[in-house]
Amino acid sequence: MGKRVEVHVSASGKDGGVQDLERFSQEILREAYLVGAGRKSSGNEAAIFQRWRKLFLPSALERFPRGPPRSRQRLEEFVKVGYVDRAIAPWQDRRRNKLLRAHVRCRGQEMPFFSASVLLAELPDREERHRLYGELSGVWRSVSEEEEAIWATFQEGVRSLGFSNGRTATEALFHYDVPHLLGQTRRFTDSTRGLFERLLRERADAEGVPFQELRAYDSGRLLRGADWSRRFPKSGLVPFLKRFLRGTGLPWESFRPDLAVRPRKNPRAFCAPVRIPEEVYLVLRPAGGHDDYHTALHEMGHALHFGLTDPALHTVFRRLGDASLTEGWAFVLDLLFLNGEFRRTMITDPAFVRFFALSQLWMLRRYAGKIDYESRFFRNPLDPRSRADYVRSLARTTLVRPDEEGHMGDRWRSDIDPWMYTAAYLRAWMFAGAFTDLLEERWGLRWWTHKGSGEFLARLWARGQYPTVEDLLEEFGLGELSLAPLERLLRRSLEA
């Protein structure tokens, strides 16, 4: 076991700079929560950035205290990243608000864009899916002006910080080893191709879609798992989460669940740590089915991490840090669905086991395609050839052919988060695979039924965002970041 990472705890942090950082964070995350949860019909993050613009001026660092090196480093990163984010915020607001206002036609009626996005996976009729996919793609095309402006402004911003392009800026500010990630994902896609193709063919046959004709508008339906939806009802979601918490002894009161269905609620679940640890929202739009349950576990991993952070921890280490860490804790819970003992508490159907392994392989391979694409995109996000590159990269890893109309490429800029967040997800998956091994070694395959595992996780979550995933891998002797533990977990799940 390696050296334990020490956390610097301080109850002070009363200087103006840190107080302003906390107030800004609360405002921007509250806005993100209200808009994403469908409680507001439009968002205005640009106004919040403008109100706190002094935080992102070159002179802003002078207002922050001279703390330990890690604190200073994260404050520098916050200022530089915020400088660019402030510049792109008006365009992101315009894009988001257009999507919130957008409606499409399906089955002869108008419906909000986000509601229709959820419906796509529900449609059993392939022609209906095809038509709706075209309607949704039209909405994505309608925000192309905003997308181009976002990426032009992003590129200009990172260059003004002294970086040649977005990839070099991301590698420097977030410390992502992109060549290492590319090596890991390429090995993973090569080693899992045969298994993935077998499982995908099985699922396509079950849905009555010829494997060679799979298109992007089929993927949501294939991964919906409609056959098992009744086994995962909306009404059972909260009791399911509470059962997990009872087993580990972790407190339900550490976060605020928002599981209501609202027309404008974003179908992409998220966690909003508005005030850490007092006000942390878990936001999900339930549709019924397995995806609600394992997505809720994922978001609860975030919520518990933030909700159990030591309130005495300095603001910098509650707010700023390695995004892969909180994503990693989320995946530790999310991956419980690959655990045969855990899964048997809900469903024992062997067909579901193969289906769920497919859904996880799909997501991992899709992100492998995304990191491959983004490693080039971030060098020049305005290159129009990137559209075709996006389609090629995802078609290669997901084995889904581009649709005849070319709609698969309509999201070539919008299917990307600034600052290469895909890398954070991949690092998190690697961390979670290794940490799952540790939990199972200490408490067995049923680790989630032991109060000791909950106490262990709570102690780690109390450290907030101080450590990085590399810190914890070293502390517990888990080796370097690798997809190998996760691949073993996937293959083992098929044997359970």
C-alpha positions in Angstrom: 0.0 0.0 0.0 1.3 3.4 -0.9 1.6 6.6 1.1 -1.7 8.1 2.3 -2.7 11.4 0.8 -2.9 14.1 3.4 -5.8 16.6 3.2 -5.2 20.2 4.2 -8.2 21.2 6.3 -8.9 24.8 7.2 -12.0 26.5 8.6 -10.8 29.9 7.4 -10.8 30.7 3.7 -12.3 34.1 4.6 -10.3 36.1 2.1 -12.3 37.9 -0.5 -11.0 35.9 -3.4 -12.1 32.5 -2.0 -15.4 33.9 -0.8 -16.1 35.2 -4.3 -15.1 31.8 -5.8 -17.7 30.1 -3.5 -20.4 32.6 -4.3 -19.8 32.4 -8.0 -19.9 28.6 -7.9 -23.1 28.6 -6.0 -24.8 30.9 -8.5 -23.6 29.1 -11.6 -24.5 25.7 -10.3 -27.9 26.9 -9.0 -28.6 28.2 -12.5 -27.5 24.9 -14.1 -29.7 23.0 -11.7 -32.8 25.2 -12.3 -32.5 25.0 -16.1 -31.4 21.4 -16.4 -34.2 20.3 -14.0 -36.8 22.1 -16.2 -37.7 24.6 -13.4 -36.7 27.5 -15.6 -37.6 28.0 -19.3 -34.3 29.6 -20.1 -30.8 30.1 -18.7 -28.5 33.1 -18.4 -25.1 31.8 -17.3 -23.4 34.6 -19.2 -24.9 37.2 -16.8 -23.4 35.3 -13.9 -20.0 35.2 -15.5 -20.2 38.9 -16.2 -21.2 39.7 -12.6 -18.1 37.8 -11.4 -15.8 38.8 -14.2 -13.1 40.0 -11.8 -12.5 36.3 -10.8 -11.2 35.6 -14.3 -9.0 38.6 -15.0 -5.2 38.0 -15.2 -4.9 39.9 -11.9 -7.4 37.7 -10.1 -4.8 35.4 -8.6 -3.4 38.3 -6.5 -6.7 38.2 -4.5 -6.3 34.5 -3.5 -4.1 33.4 -0.6 -0.7 31.9 -1.1 -1.5 28.4 0.1 0.2 25.0 -0.5 1.3 24.3 -4.1 -1.8 22.1 -4.9 -4.1 24.9 -3.8 -2.3 27.5 -5.9 -2.2 25.2 -8.9 -6.0 24.7 -8.8 -6.7 28.4 -8.4 -4.6 29.1 -11.4 -6.5 26.5 -13.4 -9.8 27.9 -12.2 -8.9 31.4 -13.3 -7.7 30.3 -16.8 -10.5 27.9 -17.5 -13.1 30.5 -16.3 -11.5 33.1 -18.5 -12.4 30.9 -21.6 -15.7 29.7 -20.2 -16.8 33.3 -19.6 -16.2 34.1 -23.2 -18.2 31.2 -24.6 -21.1 31.5 -22.0 -23.3 33.8 -24.1 -23.2 31.4 -27.1 -23.8 28.4 -24.8 -26.8 30.2 -23.4 -28.2 30.9 -26.9 -27.7 27.3 -27.8 -29.3 25.9 -24.7 -32.2 28.2 -24.8 -32.9 27.4 -28.5 -33.0 23.7 -27.6 -35.3 24.5 -24.6 -37.7 26.3 -27.0 -37.5 23.8 -29.8 -40.4 21.5 -30.6 -40.7 18.6 -33.1 -43.5 16.6 -34.6 -44.1 13.0 -33.8 -47.2 10.9 -34.3 -49.0 14.0 -35.5 -48.4 16.2 -32.5 -45.9 18.8 -31.4 -43.7 18.0 -28.4 -40.7 19.6 -26.7 -37.3 18.6 -28.1 -36.1 17.0 -24.9 -39.3 14.9 -24.5 -39.0 13.7 -28.1 -35.4 12.8 -27.5 -36.5 10.4 -24.7 -39.3 9.1 -26.9 -36.9 8.0 -29.7 -35.8 4.9 -27.7 -39.4 4.0 -27.0 -40.6 3.7 -30.5 -40.7 0.0 -31.7 -41.5 0.9 -35.3 -38.3 1.5 -37.2 -39.8 3.9 -39.7 -41.2 6.1 -36.9 -37.7 6.1 -35.3 -36.2 7.1 -38.6 -38.6 10.0 -39.1 -38.2 11.3 -35.5 -34.4 11.0 -35.7 -34.6 13.3 -38.8 -36.7 15.8 -36.9 -34.3 15.8 -33.9 -31.3 16.2 -36.3 -33.0 19.2 -37.7 -33.0 20.8 -34.3 -29.3 20.1 -33.9 -28.6 21.7 -37.2 -30.6 24.7 -36.1 -28.0 25.5 -33.4 -25.0 25.1 -35.8 -24.4 28.9 -35.8 -24.1 28.8 -32.0 -21.9 25.7 -32.1 -19.4 27.3 -34.5 -19.3 30.5 -32.4 -18.7 28.4 -29.2 -15.7 26.6 -30.7 -14.3 29.7 -32.5 -14.4 31.6 -29.2 -13.0 28.6 -27.3 -10.1 28.4 -29.8 -9.4 32.2 -29.5 -9.6 32.0 -25.7 -7.0 29.2 -25.3 -4.7 30.9 -27.7 -4.9 34.1 -25.8 -3.8 32.1 -22.7 -0.7 31.1 -24.6 -1.7 27.6 -25.8 -1.4 26.6 -29.4 -4.8 24.8 -29.4 -7.5 23.3 -27.2 -5.8 20.0 -26.8 -2.5 21.4 -25.5 -4.5 23.7 -23.2 -6.5 20.7 -21.8 -3.5 18.5 -21.3 -1.7 21.3 -19.5 -4.6 22.6 -17.3 -6.3 19.2 -16.5 -3.2 17.0 -16.6 -4.7 14.4 -19.0 -2.2 12.0 -20.6 -4.1 11.8 -23.9 -1.6 9.4 -25.6 -2.0 7.0 -22.6 -5.8 7.2 -22.9 -5.6 6.6 -26.6 -3.4 3.6 -26.1 -5.7 2.1 -23.5 -8.9 2.7 -25.5 -7.4 1.2 -28.7 -6.3 -1.9 -26.9 -9.8 -2.2 -25.3 -11.7 -1.8 -28.6 -9.4 -4.4 -30.3 -9.7 -6.9 -27.5 -13.5 -6.5 -27.1 -14.5 -6.3 -30.7 -15.5 -10.0 -31.1 -17.5 -10.1 -27.8 -19.2 -6.7 -28.7 -20.2 -7.9 -32.2 -21.7 -11.1 -30.9 -23.8 -9.3 -28.2 -24.8 -6.6 -30.7 -25.9 -9.1 -33.2 -28.0 -10.9 -30.6 -29.7 -7.7 -29.6 -30.3 -6.6 -33.2 -31.9 -10.0 -33.9 -34.2 -9.6 -30.8 -35.3 -6.2 -32.1 -35.8 -7.5 -35.6 -33.2 -5.2 -37.1 -30.7 -6.8 -39.6 -27.2 -6.3 -38.1 -25.7 -5.0 -41.4 -28.4 -2.3 -41.5 -28.0 -0.9 -38.0 -28.2 2.9 -38.0 -27.8 5.5 -35.3 -31.6 5.9 -34.9 -31.7 2.2 -33.9 -29.1 2.4 -31.1 -31.4 3.9 -28.4 -34.0 1.3 -29.0 -31.5 -1.6 -28.8 -30.1 -0.3 -25.5 -33.5 0.6 -24.0 -34.1 -2.9 -22.7 -37.9 -2.5 -23.1 -38.2 -6.3 -22.5 -37.4 -5.7 -18.9 -38.9 -2.3 -18.2 -41.6 -3.7 -16.0 -38.9 -5.1 -13.7 -37.6 -1.6 -13.1 -40.7 0.6 -12.5 -40.4 4.3 -11.8 -42.2 3.7 -8.5 -39.4 1.4 -7.3 -36.5 3.8 -7.9 -36.4 5.5 -4.5 -36.9 2.3 -2.5 -34.0 0.8 -4.6 -31.7 3.6 -3.7 -32.7 3.5 -0.1 -32.0 -0.2 0.1 -28.5 0.3 -1.1 -27.9 3.1 1.5 -29.3 0.9 4.3 -26.8 -1.8 3.4 -23.8 0.5 3.5 -25.1 2.6 6.4 -24.8 5.8 4.2 -27.3 8.6 4.8 -30.2 9.4 2.4 -30.3 12.9 3.9 -26.9 13.8 2.4 -28.4 14.9 -0.9 -31.7 16.2 -2.4 -33.3 13.9 -5.1 -35.2 15.6 -7.9 -36.9 12.8 -9.8 -39.9 14.7 -11.1 -40.8 14.5 -14.9 -41.0 18.0 -16.4 -41.4 18.7 -20.1 -38.2 20.8 -20.4 -36.2 18.6 -18.0 -32.9 17.5 -19.6 -33.0 13.7 -20.2 -29.3 13.7 -19.3 -29.1 13.0 -15.5 -26.7 15.2 -13.5 -25.7 16.2 -10.0 -25.6 19.8 -8.9 -23.5 20.5 -5.8 -24.8 24.0 -5.2 -23.5 24.3 -1.7 -21.1 21.6 -0.5 -22.1 19.7 1.5 -25.4 21.3 2.5 -27.3 21.5 -0.8 -26.5 18.8 -3.4 -29.1 17.8 -6.0 -29.5 14.5 -7.8 -31.4 15.2 -10.9 -32.9 12.5 -13.1 -35.9 12.3 -15.5 -37.2 8.7 -15.0 -38.5 6.9 -18.0 -38.9 3.5 -16.4 -36.4 0.7 -17.1 -32.9 -0.4 -16.0 -31.3 2.8 -17.2 -33.1 4.8 -14.5 -31.7 2.6 -11.9 -28.1 2.4 -12.8 -28.0 6.0 -13.8 -29.4 6.9 -10.4 -26.7 4.9 -8.8 -24.1 6.9 -10.8 -25.5 10.2 -9.9 -25.9 9.1 -6.3 -22.1 8.4 -6.3 -21.6 12.1 -7.1 -24.2 13.2 -4.6 -22.7 11.2 -1.8 -19.2 12.4 -2.6 -20.2 16.0 -2.4 -22.8 15.5 0.3 -20.3 13.8 2.7 -17.4 16.2 2.0 -16.0 17.5 5.3 -17.5 21.0 5.7 -14.3 22.1 7.3 -12.3 21.4 4.2 -10.9 24.6 2.5 -13.2 25.9 -0.3 -10.5 25.1 -2.9 -10.6 21.4 -2.1 -14.4 21.3 -1.8 -14.9 23.0 -5.2 -11.8 22.5 -7.4 -10.0 19.3 -8.4 -9.8 16.3 -10.7 -13.1 15.8 -12.4 -12.2 12.1 -12.9 -12.4 11.6 -9.1 -16.0 12.4 -8.6 -16.9 10.7 -11.9 -14.9 7.7 -10.6 -16.9 7.5 -7.4 -20.1 7.7 -9.5 -18.9 4.8 -11.7 -18.0 2.7 -8.6 -21.7 2.6 -7.8 -22.9 2.5 -11.4 -20.8 -0.6 -12.1 -22.6 -2.6 -9.4 -25.0 -3.6 -12.2 -22.1 -5.8 -13.5 -21.9 -7.5 -10.1 -23.9 -10.8 -10.4 -24.8 -10.8 -6.7 -26.1 -7.3 -6.8 -28.0 -7.8 -10.1 -29.7 -10.9 -8.7 -31.4 -8.8 -6.1 -33.5 -7.3 -9.0 -33.4 -9.7 -11.9 -32.0 -13.1 -12.8 -32.8 -13.4 -16.5 -29.6 -14.5 -18.3 -30.7 -12.5 -21.4 -30.6 -9.3 -19.3 -27.0 -10.2 -18.2 -25.9 -10.2 -21.8 -28.0 -7.2 -22.7 -26.5 -5.1 -19.8 -22.9 -6.2 -20.7 -23.7 -5.0 -24.3 -24.9 -1.6 -23.0 -21.7 -1.1 -21.0 -19.5 -2.2 -23.9 -21.4 0.2 -26.1 -20.8 3.2 -23.9 -17.2 2.4 -23.3 -16.5 1.8 -27.0 -18.4 4.9 -27.9 -16.2 7.0 -25.6 -13.2 5.3 -27.1 -14.4 6.6 -30.5 -15.0 10.0 -29.0 -11.5 10.3 -27.5 -10.0 9.3 -30.8 -12.0 11.9 -32.6 -11.5 14.6 -30.0 -7.8 14.2 -29.9 -7.8 15.7 -33.4 -10.9 17.9 -33.1 -9.4 20.0 -30.2 -6.4 20.8 -32.4 -8.7 22.7 -34.8 -12.4 22.6 -33.9 -13.3 24.8 -37.0 -12.0 22.3 -39.5 -15.1 21.2 -41.5 -13.5 17.8 -42.2 -14.0 17.0 -38.6 -17.7 16.2 -39.3 -16.7 13.2 -41.5 -14.0 12.2 -38.9 -16.7 12.2 -36.2 -18.9 9.8 -38.1 -16.0 7.5 -39.0 -14.7 7.3 -35.5 -18.0 6.4 -33.9 -19.0 4.0 -36.7 -15.8 2.2 -36.2 -16.2 1.7 -32.5 -20.0 1.2 -32.3 -20.3 -0.8 -35.6 -23.3 1.3 -36.5 -23.4 2.5 -40.1 -24.1 6.2 -40.9 -27.7 6.9 -41.9 -28.5 7.6 -45.5 -29.3 11.3 -45.0 -26.0 12.0 -43.1 -27.9 13.0 -39.9 -25.3 11.1 -37.8 -22.9 13.9 -38.4 -25.3 16.7 -37.3 -23.9 16.5 -33.7 -20.3 16.6 -34.6 -19.7 19.7 -32.6 -22.5 19.4 -30.0 -21.6 15.9 -28.9 -18.4 17.3 -27.3 -17.9 19.1 -23.9 -15.3 21.9 -23.8 -12.1 20.9 -22.1 -12.2 17.3 -23.4 -14.4 16.0 -20.6 -14.4 12.6 -22.4 -10.9 12.1 -21.0 -12.2 12.7 -17.5 -14.9 9.9 -18.0 -12.3 7.4 -19.4 -10.0 8.1 -16.4 -12.9 7.6 -14.1 -13.9 4.3 -15.6 -10.3 3.1 -15.2 -10.2 4.2 -11.5 -13.6 2.7 -10.8 -12.6 -0.7 -12.3 -9.5 -0.8 -10.0 -11.4 0.4 -7.0 -14.2 -2.2 -7.5 -11.4 -4.8 -7.2 -10.4 -3.3 -3.9 -13.9 -3.2 -2.5 -14.5 -6.8 -3.5 -11.2 -7.9 -2.1 -11.9 -6.3 1.3 -15.7 -7.1 1.7 -16.4 -9.7 -1.0 -18.8 -9.6 -4.0 -21.5 -8.4 -1.7 -19.5 -5.5 -0.4 -22.5 -3.1 -0.6 -24.2 -5.1 2.3 -21.4 -4.3 4.7 -21.4 -1.2 6.9 -17.6 -1.3 6.9 -17.6 -0.5 3.1 -19.9 2.5 3.7 -17.7 3.8 6.5 -14.6 3.3 4.3 -16.2 5.2 1.4 -17.5 7.9 3.6 -14.0 8.6 5.0 -12.7 8.9 1.4 -15.6 11.1 0.3 -14.9 13.4 3.3 -11.6 14.3 1.6 -13.6 16.1 -1.0 -11.7 16.9 -4.2 -8.3 17.1 -2.7 -6.9 13.9 -4.0 -6.6 12.9 -7.7 -7.4 9.4 -9.0 -3.7 8.8 -9.3 -3.2 9.7 -5.7 -5.7 7.1 -4.6 -4.5 4.4 -6.9 -1.0 4.9 -5.4 -2.3 5.1 -1.9 -4.0 1.7 -2.2 -1.4 0.0 -4.4 -3.8 -0.3 -7.4 -1.3 0.4 -10.2 -1.7 2.8 -13.1 -4.8 3.9 -14.9 -5.9 1.0 -17.1 -9.1 -0.4 -18.7 -7.9 -3.9 -17.9 -9.8 -4.2 -14.5 -13.0 -3.0 -16.1 -12.7 -5.4 -19.0 -12.2 -8.2 -16.5 -15.3 -7.1 -14.6 -17.3 -7.0 -17.9 -16.3 -10.5 -18.9 -16.8 -11.9 -15.4 -20.3 -10.4 -15.3 -21.2 -12.7 -18.3 -20.1 -15.8 -16.3 -22.0 -14.9 -13.1 
